[in-house]
Amino acid sequence: MTFRAKELLTAAEVVIGYSTYINLVEHLLQDKEVIEGSMYGEIQRCQLAIQRASQGQRVALVSSGDPGIYGMAGPVLELAPSPPFAVEIVPGVSAAQKAAALLGAPLMNDFAVISLSDLLTPWEVIEKRIAAAAMGDFTIALYNPKSQRRTHQIERARKIILQYRDGSTPVGIVRAAGRPEESIHLASLADFTTREIDMVSVVIIGCSQTRTLGRYLVTLRGYDSRG
């Protein structure tokens, strides 16, 4: 969370968000009207936030990570492209950034972020994006890699990437980044799907320039270390 996000949460009169995310900031929400929603109620939360802001209230619509990366900024602007009130999109630390910092420096060069959730994007499109990122030698950060019902997508992604990369390519798995139950594991492209992976995990798959250096995952930037 940035200082600006904390400042605006503190100043808000109404805070709206998915219940899981509200729980993460409940210590900042004393004496505020808090409206919690459930999964799949994103549009309703956006509509309610717009309605309350139109009435002159200071409203904070909460996302986890960065609101512009798989967050709520897009739906709000789609629903209210010319609102009669000020809208501020407050950047945060996205899961790929936090996971990368915990692993070391795997995103030091060009990288791609791909969600494996096919709820809003057809799986055929996701497969094309995985193949393109792998062929382009991007470091790849996978969001929403596996759920109780979606179990085959992560294995399919691994097989696609193996068409372009060696099985020894380093992989980092960070679960619950920045939360009390956080865990960090290093693996390889050949075997990483045997590790614990779920919806609160981020999987970072290295490119041809990624190395395991001690306990860190590092993508070489190309600087001359002799200088």
N, C-alpha and C positions, 0 to 999 in steps of 0.2 A: 504494500500500500504506500502511495506517495503522501508527502505532507499535505499536498493540496486536497487529496481525497479525504484525509482525516479532517481537515479544516471544514470542508463542505458537509461532511456527515455531521459534524458538531453543530453547524449552523442550520441544518435542515429542520423543518417542522414535521415533515412526513418522510418516512423511509419505506421504500417498497422493494421487495426482492424475493427470490426463491428462498425457501426456509433454510436450506443448508447454508447458503451464503449469509443470510441474516444472523444465523447462529455464530458465525465467525467474527462478527463485529458487534455483538449484542452489548459488550462492555462500553460501547460508545453511544448507545441509544436510549439512555435514561431520559425520561420526561419527553419522549417523542411519540408520535403516533406511528406505530409500526404495522405494516400490512404485509403478511407473508403469503406466498403463493406456492403452488406445487409444480412439479415437472409438467411440461407441455402447456403451461398457462402463460407463456411469454408475451403473447400479443395482448392478452387481457391486462397484464401488469403494465405494459407500455401505455395502453389506452387509459388506464386509471391514473398513471403518472401524468399524462398529458392533461387529463381532465382536472386534476388537482392543481397543476401548475397554471392552467387557464383561469382558475379561481383566485389566483394571486398567492398561493402557498409556495413555500420553498421546499421542493421535492428532491430527494435523492433516490435514484433508481440504481440498485446495487447489482453489480456483476462480480464474478470472481476474476482474478487475473486482470486483463486489460479489456475494457468494455467494447473496444473496436476489433478485438480478435475473438471470434466466436462468442461475442457478448451482445449486450442490449442496445448499443449505440445505433446500429443499422436499423433495427425495427422502429426505434423512436423516430428517426429521421425520415423513414419511409411513411410513417403514419402522420407526421407533422413536419413536412418539408419547409413550411413558412409559418412557424408558430408565433402567436402574439406574446411570447415570453422568451427570455434568454435561455439558451441551451448551452451547457458546457460539458464537453466530453473530457473526462479526466483520465489521462493515461495511467496505467498501472504496470506491474511486473507480470508478464504473461508466464504461463507454466513452462514454456520452452526456455525462457531466459533464466528462471529460477533453477530448473533442472540442470541447465548447462553450467551455471555457477557452482552447483553442488558437485558436478562431475569434473569440473576443471575449466576447459575452454574448447569444447567441441564445435562451437559456432563461430570460430575465428575467421572463417571464410564464407563464401556464399552458401546459403542453406534454404531448404524448403520446409514448410509446415503443412502437414496433411492430416485431416481428421478421417479416421476410419469408420465413423458413424454414417450409415446410409439412410438415416431417418429423413434427411432433407436433401441429400445428394445421391443420385443413382450409383450403385456399386460399380457399374461399367465405367462411369466417369472417374471414380476414385482410382480404379485400376490403371486407367490411362495416365493419371497424375503421378501415381507411384512409379510407373515405368518411365515416364519422362524425367522425373527427378533423379531416378537411379541412373538412367542413361546419361544425364547431364553432369553426373558426378557431384551432385549436391549432398552435403550432410542433410539428413532427413529427420525431422522431429515429428513423431506420430502422436496425435491427440486421440482420445477416446478409443484406445487400441483394442479393448476387449471388455465385454460385459457378460452377464450370466447367460444371456440369449444369443449374443453375437460372439461366437467363439472361433469361427473359421477364418474371419477376415485377416487377423494378424498373421496366421500361418500362410495365407495366400499372399499377403504383402511380402513376407520373408522370401517366398519362392520367386516372386517377380524380381525382387532386388538381387537375388542370387544369380539371376541371368546376366547381371552386369558387374557384380562384385564378388570378390573372393570370400569364402566362408569364414576366414580369419578376421574379416573386417570388425573392428571394435564396435560394441554396442553398449550404451548405458541405459539402465532402467531406473527411473526415479518414481517412487510411489509417495503420494500425499506430500508433495514438496512444500516445505515451510509450515507443516502442521505437526502436531505432537507425534503422530504415528509414522513420520517420514522414514523412508528406507532407500538405500542406494545400492545398486548392484552393477558390476561390470560383467559383460558376457561377449559372445561373438555372434556374428550373423548366422553361423551354422547352428547355434543351439539356444539362442536367447528366448525362444518361445517356450522353453521348458521351465522358465522362471515364473514367479508370481507376477501376473500382469492383470490389471483391472481398469475400471473407468477413471480412477484417480491416479493412474500411472501415465507418465510420459516416457516414450521410448525414443532415444536419440541414436540413429544409425550413422556411423562415420562414413566418410568418403575415402578416396584413395590417399589423401594426405592426413588422415586421422591416425594417431598413435596412442597406445597406452604407455604412459610415462609414470612409473610408480603406481600410485593409486589414482592418478588423474587420466582423463581422456582429453587429448589435445589435438586440434586440427592445425597443422603447420600453416603459418601465414605467408611464409616465403621470405622473411627478413634474413639477412646475412648475420648470423650470430657472432661472427668474428669481428663485426664493426664496433 
